[in-house]
Amino acid sequence: GCASRGASWIATGRPGIPEMSPRAVATWSAAAIAVVVLTNHPVYRLLVALVAINVLVARRRPGTSSRALLSVLATFAAITAAYNPLINHAGTHAIATIPTFIPGVGGPITVESIAYGVSAAIGVVAAALAVAPLVLVIDPTDLLEVLPSQLHGTGTALAASLNLVPAVARSFRRVREAELLRGVPRRGPGGLLAIVVPVTLTTIESSITLAEAMESRAYGSGPRTRYRSARLSRSDMLVMAAAVAAVAALLIARMAGAGLDWYPFPNLILPDTNPAVVSTCLLLAAPVFVHR
């Protein structure tokens, strides 16, 4: 018992916290995405985003970092929140006016359009954070265990795509560090282009190496095999049950007519928050508590 428990600790690199099953992580991500899609309420989406951040902090694999992802999402959210008022001029409370001779963005900037832009940014960030555990909590190749044999090819392509994002980030960091070590701290568009070119070439080379490795191992020439199969623990089943319960409760709330949608037009009003729906969103925090 101690040996198996120690093995699970080593697998995550964090003493006392066992490894999550890929099925549990995939179920959790699917449920979190479903919650984000079933409602456009900014409070509920913000809860999903905060829960996802806690899951990433508590459950991420050794050697991975969520700092870069959070930085990119923060930048993207800021751009989304700032861009929406420039193209959406609906609402009654104008705080500024862009000259109409400017194509595409001319018109009033309203408080309602700013609020809607912030809400849209929260939704995009919540959806991205809901998918992030598929890369940061488990290895993307472990997703092949979740899919049936008929979708093995699709799962392989999906795993390779998910692996591409951190690979590009690592390549970008290495090229940047190499330039700094050589005393070439380039700035501006020229410096960015000098980094993008070697990163692109390195990514293409890595893709070719992956294709050659799969071909040398006779990929696709026989039935699917597994090196190891992760078993569902009691904690994994609790996480999956909580995720399914969250989606089911939200569907019931929508059919019952609960206020799951929010639009600030034509007059801005604060969104009504249902405590029952808040509790439903908090069910997604199960991975933080049961895997200890």
C-alpha positions in Angstrom: 0.0 0.0 0.0 2.8 2.4 0.9 4.6 1.6 -2.3 1.6 2.2 -4.5 0.8 5.4 -2.7 4.4 6.6 -3.1 4.3 5.8 -6.8 1.2 8.0 -7.2 3.0 10.8 -5.3 6.0 10.5 -7.6 3.8 10.6 -10.7 2.6 14.1 -9.8 5.7 15.3 -8.1 3.7 16.5 -5.1 3.7 14.6 -1.9 0.2 13.4 -0.8 -1.6 14.3 -4.0 -2.4 11.2 -6.2 -2.5 11.5 -10.0 -5.8 12.2 -11.7 -7.2 9.8 -14.4 -7.4 11.1 -17.9 -11.0 10.2 -18.0 -11.7 12.3 -14.9 -9.8 15.3 -16.4 -11.6 14.9 -19.7 -15.0 14.7 -18.0 -14.3 17.7 -15.9 -13.2 19.8 -18.9 -16.3 18.8 -20.9 -18.5 19.7 -18.0 -16.8 23.1 -17.5 -17.1 23.9 -21.2 -20.8 22.9 -21.0 -21.4 25.3 -18.1 -19.7 28.1 -20.0 -21.8 27.4 -23.1 -25.2 27.0 -21.3 -25.0 30.4 -19.8 -23.7 33.8 -20.7 -24.0 35.1 -17.2 -20.7 36.8 -16.3 -20.8 35.8 -12.6 -21.2 32.1 -13.4 -18.6 32.2 -16.1 -16.2 34.0 -13.7 -16.8 31.3 -11.1 -15.9 28.6 -13.7 -12.7 30.6 -14.6 -11.7 30.9 -10.9 -12.4 27.3 -10.2 -10.3 26.3 -13.3 -7.4 28.4 -12.1 -7.5 26.6 -8.7 -7.6 23.2 -10.4 -4.5 24.2 -12.5 -2.6 25.4 -9.5 -3.4 22.4 -7.4 -3.2 19.7 -10.1 -0.8 20.7 -12.8 1.9 18.3 -13.8 5.6 18.7 -12.7 7.6 20.8 -15.2 4.5 22.7 -16.4 3.6 26.3 -15.6 0.3 28.1 -16.0 1.9 31.6 -15.8 2.4 32.0 -19.6 -1.2 30.8 -20.3 -2.6 33.3 -17.8 -0.6 36.1 -19.2 -1.8 35.3 -22.8 -5.4 35.1 -21.6 -5.2 38.3 -19.7 -3.8 40.1 -22.8 -6.5 38.6 -25.0 -9.2 39.5 -22.5 -8.0 43.1 -22.4 -8.1 43.3 -26.2 -11.6 41.8 -26.4 -12.9 44.1 -23.7 -11.4 47.1 -25.5 -12.4 46.1 -29.0 -16.1 45.4 -28.4 -17.1 49.0 -27.6 -15.4 50.1 -30.8 -17.6 48.0 -33.0 -20.8 47.7 -30.9 -22.5 51.1 -30.4 -25.7 49.8 -28.8 -26.9 51.1 -25.5 -28.3 54.4 -24.2 -25.5 55.7 -21.9 -22.8 57.2 -24.1 -19.6 58.3 -22.5 -17.7 59.3 -25.7 -18.2 59.5 -29.4 -15.8 58.5 -32.1 -16.1 60.6 -35.3 -18.4 58.8 -37.8 -15.9 59.4 -40.7 -13.6 56.8 -39.2 -14.8 53.6 -40.9 -15.7 50.6 -38.8 -15.4 52.2 -35.4 -17.2 55.5 -35.7 -20.1 56.1 -33.3 -20.8 56.4 -29.6 -19.0 54.4 -27.0 -21.6 53.3 -24.4 -21.4 51.9 -20.9 -23.6 48.9 -22.1 -21.1 48.0 -24.9 -18.2 48.1 -22.4 -20.0 45.8 -20.0 -20.9 43.4 -22.8 -17.2 43.4 -23.9 -16.1 42.5 -20.4 -18.7 39.8 -20.2 -17.5 38.3 -23.6 -13.9 38.4 -22.4 -14.8 36.5 -19.3 -16.5 33.9 -21.4 -13.5 33.4 -23.7 -11.1 33.1 -20.7 -13.4 30.7 -18.9 -13.6 28.4 -22.0 -9.8 28.4 -22.5 -9.2 27.7 -18.8 -11.7 24.8 -18.9 -9.6 23.1 -21.7 -6.2 23.9 -20.1 -6.2 20.9 -17.8 -6.0 18.6 -20.9 -2.5 20.0 -21.4 -1.3 21.0 -17.9 -2.8 18.4 -15.6 -2.4 15.3 -17.8 -0.2 14.5 -20.8 -2.2 15.2 -24.0 -1.3 11.7 -25.3 -3.2 10.2 -22.4 -6.4 11.5 -24.0 -6.2 8.5 -26.3 -7.4 6.3 -23.4 -10.6 8.4 -23.2 -11.6 7.9 -26.8 -12.9 4.7 -28.3 -10.9 2.7 -30.8 -12.8 4.1 -33.7 -11.6 7.6 -32.8 -8.0 6.6 -32.3 -6.8 8.6 -35.3 -8.8 11.7 -34.3 -7.4 11.4 -30.8 -3.8 11.2 -32.1 -4.3 14.3 -34.1 -5.9 16.1 -31.2 -3.0 15.0 -28.8 -0.4 16.2 -31.3 -2.2 19.6 -31.7 -2.4 20.1 -27.9 1.3 19.2 -27.6 2.1 21.8 -30.3 1.2 24.8 -28.1 3.6 24.2 -25.2 6.3 23.0 -27.7 6.1 26.4 -29.5 6.3 28.2 -26.2 9.4 26.3 -25.2 11.0 26.9 -28.6 10.3 30.6 -28.3 11.8 30.8 -24.9 14.9 28.9 -26.0 15.5 31.1 -29.0 15.0 34.2 -26.9 17.5 33.0 -24.3 20.0 32.0 -27.0 19.9 35.5 -28.5 20.4 37.1 -25.0 23.4 34.9 -24.3 24.9 36.0 -27.6 24.4 39.6 -26.7 21.7 40.3 -29.3 18.7 41.8 -27.4 16.6 42.7 -30.4 13.5 44.8 -29.9 10.6 45.9 -32.0 9.0 44.2 -35.1 12.5 43.3 -36.4 13.4 41.5 -33.2 10.1 39.6 -33.2 10.6 38.5 -36.8 14.1 37.3 -35.9 12.6 35.1 -33.3 9.5 33.9 -35.2 11.5 32.5 -38.1 13.7 30.1 -36.1 10.7 29.1 -33.9 8.7 28.3 -37.0 11.5 26.2 -38.5 12.0 24.4 -35.2 8.3 23.6 -35.0 8.3 22.2 -38.6 11.3 20.1 -37.8 9.7 18.7 -34.6 6.5 17.8 -36.6 8.6 16.0 -39.2 10.5 14.2 -36.4 7.2 13.1 -34.9 5.9 11.8 -38.2 9.1 9.8 -38.8 8.9 8.4 -35.3 5.3 7.3 -35.8 6.2 5.7 -39.2 9.2 3.9 -37.7 6.9 2.4 -35.1 4.5 1.2 -37.8 1.7 3.5 -36.6 -1.7 2.5 -38.0 -0.5 -0.9 -39.3 -2.2 -3.0 -36.6 -4.7 -2.9 -33.7 -4.4 -0.3 -31.0 -2.2 -1.2 -28.0 -1.6 0.4 -24.6 1.5 0.7 -22.6 -0.5 1.2 -19.4 -4.1 1.8 -18.5 -5.0 4.2 -15.8 -7.6 2.9 -13.4 -10.4 5.1 -12.0 -9.9 5.7 -8.3 -12.7 6.7 -5.9 -11.5 10.3 -6.1 -11.8 10.2 -9.9 -15.3 8.9 -9.8 -16.2 11.6 -7.3 -14.8 14.2 -9.7 -16.7 12.8 -12.6 -20.0 12.5 -10.6 -19.6 16.1 -9.5 -19.0 17.3 -13.1 -22.0 15.4 -14.5 -24.2 16.7 -11.6 -23.1 20.3 -12.3 -24.2 20.0 -16.0 -27.4 18.2 -15.1 -28.3 20.8 -12.5 -27.7 23.6 -14.9 -29.9 22.0 -17.5 -32.7 21.6 -15.0 -32.3 25.2 -13.9 -32.5 26.4 -17.6 -35.7 24.3 -18.2 -37.1 25.6 -15.0 -36.7 29.2 -16.2 -33.9 30.3 -14.0 -32.1 33.4 -15.1 -29.0 32.1 -16.8 -28.7 34.7 -19.4 -27.7 38.4 -19.1 -27.7 41.2 -21.6 -26.9 44.8 -20.7 -28.9 46.3 -23.6 -30.6 48.7 -23.9 -30.1 49.8 -20.3 -27.3 48.4 -18.1 -28.6 46.4 -15.2 -26.6 44.3 -12.7 -27.0 40.6 -13.3 -29.2 38.6 -10.9 -27.3 35.8 -9.2 -29.0 32.6 -8.1 -27.4 31.0 -5.1 -28.4 27.5 -6.4 -26.6 28.1 -9.7 -23.6 29.4 -7.8 -23.5 26.1 -5.9 -23.8 24.2 -9.1 -20.7 26.0 -10.6 -18.8 25.3 -7.4 -19.3 21.6 -7.9 -16.5 21.9 -10.5 -14.1 22.5 -7.6 -14.1 18.9 -6.7 -10.6 18.1 -8.1 -9.1 20.6 -5.6 -10.6 18.8 -2.6 -11.0 15.1 -3.3 -7.5 14.4 -4.7 -5.6 14.9 -1.4 
